[in-house]
Amino acid sequence: MSSLRLLLSSSYDPWFNLAVEETLFKHMPANQKVLFLWRNDNTVVIGRAQNPWRECNTGKMHDDGIKLARRSSGGGAVFHDLGNTCFTFMAGKADYNKAISTQIIIDAINSFGLNIVASGRNDLVLKTLEGDKKISGSAYRETLDRGFHHGTILLNANLARLNDYLNPDPKKLQAKGITSVRSRVTNLIEFIPSIDHEKVCRVISELFFKYYGETAIAEIISPDKLPNLPNFKQVFAKQSSWEWNFGHAPSFSHTVEERFKWGNIEFHFDIEQGYISRCQIFTDSLNPIPIQKLAALAQQNSYTVTTVNEAIAQVINLHPEFAVELTEMSDWLISAIR
């Protein structure tokens, strides 16, 4: 029986794919080597210690239907579409060696006639006449008895959209956590027009088998066709939850202010684990009482458009005489924190 396992996902859902990865990693036998190849669409993936409000344009993501997915490994934020090929290598500690998986990826891409080399700890770059250009980024995770190495390969990604979603609004955030470093990137299709996801996956799989001297039948997986993955539903529920993707963010502060005809208003939010631990509101309005009530109602709620809207609706019910001003403030505030 082969010690290798090859899984190919036909799903483009990042929460599904990351849940598969997490479940495989937790339950694989210690003597097994796993290769998982997959793609996500319309997604920003952030590292375990990152703050989505700092890393991403969360408002534009919301408007455009872009999913946020937090992975269990470290590293920076990346935009995924179907022009990205994602790979994951897993092994028990005795066989885990990220230098091996890195070399398999390098050899696979160079088999198309390119010159790819490793750069630093996490990146692969293409050597060009204009200098080095990043085509792959990686992250790693290790436990006492196993490890994995995963990353992306830029084949034909929409790099303009990458800039849309990985450039946050100029908000007044004071945030902790890991901040992404942007690099010069390029798509491999610019140099090999015939390259595509299926071809790259086939070559990576062949080199994976060649290195270990074994083969395995590819398992095609999707939400309708799951392999044996213990507790997958629970892992998927966590991976797709607001608490994991947003609430797991490091603590930060957010200040927003605006001038209205009826007065100036300034909000100071302290956010811990995605919840508003403190809300202070300053205003020169002639009627500050409704706004002061909003500060009290907002505290201890999740830092989301829904809960802030609900708090404002409660204040409007208490003070309908200020409904026009509060609604105007609500429209602005929702846009500012989204």
N, C-alpha and C positions, 0 to 999 in steps of 0.2 A: 504494500500500500504506500502511495506517495506521501512524503512529508510536506508536499507543497499544496497550496490552495490558491486558485485564481478566481477572482470574482469581478464581473463586469456589470456595472449598474446601467440600466436603461432609464433610470429616473433622473430628472434634472432638479429635483427638490433638495436644497442644501441640508435641510433638517433631516430628511430621510437618509441622505448619504452620510452625514456626520454621525447619525445614530447607528447606522450599520457599522461604520468604522469603530465607534466606541464599543459597541457590543462585541464585535469580533475581537477587539484588543483585550477585553476583559475575560473572554471565555475560550480563546484559542488554547489548544494544548501547548505546553512549553517547548515541545520539539517540532512545532509546526512553523513553516515559513509561508507568509501570506502576501499576495500581491492583489491590491484592490484598485481598479481603474474606473474613473467616473467623471462626470461633468455636472456643474451647476449652471443654472440660468438666472439672470436678473437678480444677482445676489452680491452683497458685500459681506465678506467673512473677516472677522476681527480675531485677534489673539486673546488668550484667556484673561490677560491682565489689562485689556484696553478699555477705554471709555468711548462708547459709540458717539456720544454728543460732541466729543472733541475730534474724533477721527473722521466722521462722516457728515455729509450734508443730509441730516436725518429728515429735514423738511422735504427736500426734493425726492429722497427715497420714498417717503410716504406718498407723495403726489404721483410718482411714476410706478408704484407697485413693486419696488425693489425690496427683497427680503434681507433682513439682518440675521447673520448666523455667527455665533461665538463658538470657536473650536476649543478643544481641551489643551492644545499646545500653546506655546508662546509665540512671539513674533508680531508682525505688523498686519495692517489692514490691506485687503486686496479685493478688487472687483472681479467677479466671475460672470462670464457669459459662455455661450456654447463654443466660443473660440479658444477656450481654456481647456486643456486636458489635465485632470487631477490624478495624482498617483499616491498610493500608500503602500509602503513595505513594512511588514511586521515580522517579528521573530522572537523566540525565547532568548534569554540573555546570552546563552552559549553561542547562538548563531547571529545575534543582532550586531550589525556593523554598518553604520550609515555611510562609511566610505564605499562599501560594496554596492549599496543601492544607488548612491550618487554616480558611481562608475557605470552602472547599468544604464542609467538615464543618459549620461554623456555618450556612451557608445551607441545607444539607440538613435540619438539625434544626429550624431556624426556619421551614421551609416547612410544618411541622405546627402552626404557630401559637404557638410558644414564643419566649422571649427569652433566647437563649444568647449569651454574650460570652466573649472570651478573657480569661484571668486569669493574670498572670505569664508565665513562659516556656512552661509545659507544660500548663496546665489549661484546660478550658472549664467555665463555671459557668452555672447557670440562675438568673435573677433571679426571686426570689419575695418575697412579703410578709414572710416570716420571715428574709430575707437570702439571700445567695449560697449555692448548694449545688452542689458539684462533680458533674458528670455525665460528664466525660471527662478522662483523663490521657494524656500523650504522651511519647515519647522520640525521639531523633534519632541518626542516625549519618551521618558524612560521611567520604569518602576523597578522594584527590586529584582524581578525575574523576567522582564520583557521590555521591549522598546519598539517604537515605530518612527518612521521617517516619512513625512508626506509633503507634497508641494504641488505646484502648478507649472504647466508649460504653455507659453503664449504661442498659439498657432495662428489664430485669425481673430483675435479679440478686438472689440470696438474700443480703441484707446481713448477716444473722445469721451465716451461714457465713463471711463475710469476717472477722468478728471472731473466729470460732473458730480460724482458721488463721493470721491475721496478728498474733496476740498470742502471742509466744513464752512458754514456761515461764519462771518467774523463776530462771533458772540463773545461776550466778556466772561469767558470760562477760566476758572482757576482750578486746574484738574491735576490729579495724580495718576500714575500708571504709565504704561509703555506707550511711547509716541512713534508712529511710523516714520520711516525715512524713505523719501521718494527717490527713485533711481531712473536713469534713462532706460527706456524699455523699447522693445521692438517685437514684431510678429515674425515668426519663421516663414510664413507664406510670402513675405516680401522677398525672400531669397530662394525658396523652394515652392513655386506656385501649386504644385500637385500635392503638397503635404496636407494631411487631414487627420482627424481624431482616430479613425479606424486603423489607418496605416501605422500611426505612432504606437497605438495600443498593441498591435500585432508584433511589432519589432521589440517593444519592451518585454512582452510576454515571452517571446522566443529567447531573448537574452537571459531572462530570469530562469527559464528552464535550463538553458545551456550552462549557466554558472553552477547550478546545483546538481546537474546531471540527472534530472528527473523531469517528468511532465505531469500535468493534471488537466482534467477536463474543465473547461471554463464554465462557471456558474453564472448565468444571466439572471440578474435580480431586479426586482421592481417592487413597489408596494403591493402588487397583486401576486407576486411570486417571490416570497421570502425564503431564504435558506433557513436552516436550524439556527436561530439566534435567540438564546434564552433571555427573557425579560426585555425583549426589544420594544414592546409597547411602552413600558415605563421609561426607557431611555429616550425614545422618540418624543414622549410627552415633555420630558425635561428639555430636550434639544430645541423644541419648537416653542417653548414657553417664554413669556415676557420676562419672568424672573431670571432666567438664565441669560438671555440675549441682551437685555437692557439692565435688569436689576443687579446683575453680577458686576457692574461697573465699579471701579474705585470711587471713593468719595470725591466730590467736587463742589464748587460753588458756581452759581450762575446769576449774573446781574443783567437786567434789561430795563430800559427806561424809554418813555415816550412823552411827547407834549401834545395834549389835547386842548380844545377850546376852553374846556372847563377846568383845566389845570394840568400840572406836570405830575407824572407818577413813576415811581422807581421800585422795582421788585428785586429783592435779594433772596435767592434760594440756596440753602445748603442741602445737598443730596447725599444720602448714604444708602448704599445697596439699592439704588434706584428709587428710594422713597424720600419725600421731603421731610427732613428732620427739623428744619427751621425755615420760616418764611417771614421776612420783614418787608413792609411796604411803606414807602415814604411818599407823601403827596402834599401839594399846596392847595388842593381842592378845598372849597368852602364847606364841603360836606364829607368829611373823612370817615365817618362812622361805618358806612357800608364797606369801604375798602379795608378798614381794620378788621371787620368781621371775616372778610375773605381770607386774610392772613391766618386767622385762627383755624378756619375750616380747611385750608389747604394743607396744613401740617399733618404729618403721619400718613399721607396718602401717596400713592405711586406718582412718579413724575411723568404723567402721561396727559395727552390732550383730553381724554375722556374724564379723568378725575378732576382736572382743573375746570373743565366745563361744568361738571356737576356741582363743584363748589360755588362757581359764579351763579349758576341757576338757583341755588339755595339762597344766595344773597339777594337776587332779584325777587324771589318770593317774599323775602322778609322786607324788602324796600322797593316795592313796585314803582314808587315815585321817581326812582333813579334808573329805571329800566333802560332808557335810551343811552345814558352815559356808561352803564355797566355792560351793555351789549357791545358798544363801540370798543370799550376796553377789552372785552372778551375776544373779539375778532383779532385785535392786534396781538394780545398775549398768546393766543393759540398759535399764531404764525411765528411768534418769537421763540417759543420753546419746542416747537415740533422738530 
